[in-house]
Amino acid sequence: MQERLGGSRRAATPVFERPAVATPNGSNKKILGIDPSLRGCGYGLIHGAKGNPRALAHGTISCPANWQRSRCLVKISQTLRELMKEHKPDVCVFEGLFYAQNLQTALIMGEARGAAIATIAESGISIYEIAPRKVKQAIVGYGAAQKSAVAKMVQRMLKLVEQPAPDAADALALALTYANETNRYSLTAPRKL
C-alpha cells in the first residue's frame, strides 16, 4: 500500500502497438477528384492547403466514339494507375451517383465508375463520394449551377491561368469540396465507399 501511495507507478501500456503516423487532415492532403464517364473521364488533383489550395494535375481521359467499351475501360484504368503512381494522392473523391432516365446510359456510366473505383482501391487509399448537387452548392452556391459556372469558380479558387475543361473542372470541384468539408464541421460528411 505504501508503495502505491509513494508514487512508484507503472505506466499503462497499449494492448496493440501502432506506429505513430501523422495522418494529414483535409487541409494538408493531396486530394484526387474523379468525374467518371466512359468517353470523357475527368480527373483533378489538388493539394488542399488550408485557405490556399493549388492544382497539381487535371485533365480528361478521352476515348473516341469508335472505341469499344472494354478498350475505354482499360484506358481509364491505365491512366489513373499512372496518375496514382506519379502523384501518390492521400484520398480520392468520386462524384456521387445520379439518376439516369436511360438504362443503357446508367449501365455504361456504372462500368466507367467501377473501373475507376477498382483502380483507385488497388492503392489502398480512402475513397469518398459527394453528390453532384452538394459540389455545385459548395463551389458556386447554387445546387443546379451550370458546368460553365463551376469551371469559372474552380479557375478562380485555384488561380488557374486557363479555365479547365468541363470534366476536369468537375473533378477539381470534387477535390475542393472534400477539402472544405473536412476542414470544418459538417452535418453531412462525404460518404466513404
C-alpha positions as CSV (number, residue, x, y, z in Angstrom):
1,M,0.0,0.0,0.0
2,Q,2.8,2.4,0.9
3,E,4.5,1.7,-2.4
4,R,1.3,2.7,-4.3
5,L,0.9,5.9,-2.3
6,G,4.6,6.6,-2.6
7,G,4.4,7.4,-6.2
8,S,6.0,4.4,-7.8
9,R,3.5,3.9,-10.7
10,R,3.8,1.8,-13.7
11,A,2.8,3.4,-17.0
12,A,-0.1,1.9,-18.8
13,T,0.9,0.0,-22.0
14,P,-1.2,-0.2,-25.1
15,V,-2.6,-3.6,-26.0
16,F,-1.7,-3.1,-29.6
17,E,1.4,-1.3,-30.6
18,R,0.8,1.0,-33.6
19,P,3.5,3.2,-35.1
20,A,2.7,6.9,-34.7
21,V,1.7,8.0,-38.1
22,A,0.6,11.6,-38.7
23,T,-2.4,11.4,-41.0
24,P,-2.9,14.7,-42.7
25,N,-6.2,16.4,-42.3
26,G,-8.1,17.8,-45.3
27,S,-6.1,21.0,-45.3
28,N,-2.8,19.2,-46.0
29,K,-3.7,16.3,-48.3
30,K,-3.3,15.5,-51.9
31,I,-6.9,15.0,-53.0
32,L,-7.8,13.3,-56.2
33,G,-11.3,14.1,-57.6
34,I,-12.8,11.9,-60.3
35,D,-15.8,12.6,-62.5
36,P,-16.3,9.2,-64.1
37,S,-17.5,8.8,-67.7
38,L,-16.7,6.3,-70.4
39,R,-15.8,8.8,-73.2
40,G,-14.6,11.7,-71.0
41,C,-13.5,10.8,-67.5
42,G,-12.4,13.9,-65.7
43,Y,-9.7,13.9,-63.0
44,G,-8.3,16.7,-60.8
45,L,-5.6,16.6,-58.2
46,I,-5.1,19.4,-55.6
47,H,-3.0,20.0,-52.6
48,G,-5.6,21.1,-50.1
49,A,-3.5,23.6,-48.2
50,K,-5.9,25.4,-45.8
51,G,-7.0,28.7,-47.4
52,N,-4.7,28.3,-50.4
53,P,-5.4,25.1,-52.4
54,R,-3.4,24.5,-55.5
55,A,-3.9,22.3,-58.5
56,L,-1.3,19.7,-59.1
57,A,-2.8,18.0,-62.2
58,H,-6.0,17.9,-64.1
59,G,-7.4,16.6,-67.4
60,T,-9.8,14.4,-69.2
61,I,-9.3,10.8,-70.1
62,S,-10.8,10.9,-73.6
63,C,-11.8,7.9,-75.7
64,P,-13.0,8.2,-79.3
65,A,-16.6,7.2,-80.1
66,N,-15.5,4.3,-82.3
67,W,-13.6,2.5,-79.4
68,Q,-15.2,-0.5,-77.8
69,R,-16.2,0.0,-74.2
70,S,-13.7,-2.5,-73.0
71,R,-10.9,-0.5,-74.6
72,C,-12.1,2.7,-72.9
73,L,-12.3,1.0,-69.5
74,V,-8.7,-0.2,-69.9
75,K,-7.5,3.3,-70.8
76,I,-9.3,4.8,-67.8
77,S,-7.6,2.2,-65.5
78,Q,-4.2,2.6,-67.0
79,T,-4.3,6.4,-66.9
80,L,-5.5,6.5,-63.3
81,R,-2.9,3.9,-62.3
82,E,-0.1,6.1,-63.8
83,L,-1.6,9.2,-62.1
84,M,-1.6,7.4,-58.7
85,K,2.0,6.2,-59.2
86,E,3.2,9.7,-60.1
87,H,1.4,11.9,-57.6
88,K,0.6,9.5,-54.7
89,P,-2.7,11.1,-53.5
90,D,-3.8,10.7,-49.9
91,V,-7.5,10.4,-50.7
92,C,-9.9,10.1,-53.6
93,V,-13.3,11.6,-54.1
94,F,-15.9,10.5,-56.7
95,E,-19.0,12.2,-58.0
96,G,-22.0,10.5,-56.4
97,L,-24.5,8.6,-58.4
98,F,-27.2,10.4,-60.3
99,Y,-30.5,9.1,-61.6
100,A,-30.3,8.4,-65.3
101,Q,-33.5,8.2,-67.3
102,N,-31.8,5.9,-69.9
103,L,-30.9,2.4,-68.6
104,Q,-28.2,2.0,-71.2
105,T,-26.5,5.3,-70.1
106,A,-26.7,4.2,-66.5
107,L,-25.0,0.9,-67.2
108,I,-22.2,2.5,-69.2
109,M,-21.6,5.1,-66.5
110,G,-21.6,2.3,-63.9
111,E,-18.9,0.4,-65.9
112,A,-16.7,3.5,-66.1
113,R,-17.2,4.3,-62.4
114,G,-16.5,0.7,-61.4
115,A,-13.2,0.6,-63.4
116,A,-12.1,3.8,-61.8
117,I,-13.0,2.8,-58.3
118,A,-11.3,-0.6,-58.6
119,T,-8.2,1.0,-59.9
120,I,-8.0,3.6,-57.1
121,A,-8.9,0.9,-54.5
122,E,-5.8,-1.1,-55.5
123,S,-3.7,1.6,-53.9
124,G,-5.4,1.2,-50.5
125,I,-6.3,4.9,-50.1
126,S,-9.7,6.0,-48.8
127,I,-12.4,6.7,-51.4
128,Y,-15.3,9.0,-50.8
129,E,-18.3,10.2,-52.8
130,I,-20.1,13.5,-52.8
131,A,-23.4,14.2,-54.5
132,P,-23.2,16.5,-57.6
133,R,-25.7,19.0,-56.1
134,K,-23.6,19.3,-53.0
135,V,-20.5,20.0,-55.0
136,K,-22.2,22.7,-57.0
137,Q,-23.7,24.2,-53.8
138,A,-20.2,24.3,-52.2
139,I,-18.4,25.7,-55.2
140,V,-20.9,28.1,-56.8
141,G,-23.5,28.5,-54.1
142,Y,-26.3,27.0,-56.2
143,G,-27.1,23.3,-56.4
144,A,-28.3,23.4,-60.0
145,A,-25.4,25.5,-61.4
146,Q,-24.3,25.0,-65.0
147,K,-21.0,23.3,-65.8
148,S,-19.6,26.6,-67.1
149,A,-20.2,28.4,-63.7
150,V,-18.5,25.5,-61.9
151,A,-15.5,25.8,-64.2
152,K,-15.2,29.6,-63.8
153,M,-15.3,29.3,-60.0
154,V,-12.8,26.4,-59.9
155,Q,-10.5,28.6,-62.1
156,R,-10.8,31.4,-59.6
157,M,-10.4,29.3,-56.5
158,L,-7.3,27.6,-57.8
159,K,-5.9,30.7,-59.5
160,L,-5.6,28.8,-62.8
161,V,-4.4,30.7,-65.9
162,E,-7.0,29.0,-68.1
163,Q,-10.4,27.6,-67.4
164,P,-10.2,23.8,-67.1
165,A,-12.2,21.5,-69.4
166,P,-15.7,20.8,-68.1
167,D,-15.0,17.2,-66.9
168,A,-11.7,18.2,-65.3
169,A,-13.4,21.2,-63.7
170,D,-16.0,18.9,-62.1
171,A,-13.2,16.7,-60.8
172,L,-11.3,19.7,-59.3
173,A,-14.6,20.9,-57.8
174,L,-15.0,17.5,-56.1
175,A,-11.5,17.7,-54.6
176,L,-12.1,21.3,-53.4
177,T,-15.4,20.4,-51.9
178,Y,-13.8,17.5,-50.0
179,A,-11.0,19.7,-48.7
180,N,-13.5,22.3,-47.5
181,E,-15.8,19.7,-45.9
182,T,-13.0,18.0,-44.0
183,N,-11.6,21.3,-42.7
184,R,-14.8,22.3,-40.9
185,Y,-17.7,20.8,-39.0
186,S,-20.3,19.4,-41.4
187,L,-23.6,17.8,-40.7
188,T,-23.3,15.7,-43.9
189,A,-19.7,14.4,-44.2
190,P,-18.6,12.8,-47.5
191,R,-19.7,9.2,-47.8
192,K,-16.9,6.6,-47.7
193,L,-17.1,3.9,-50.3
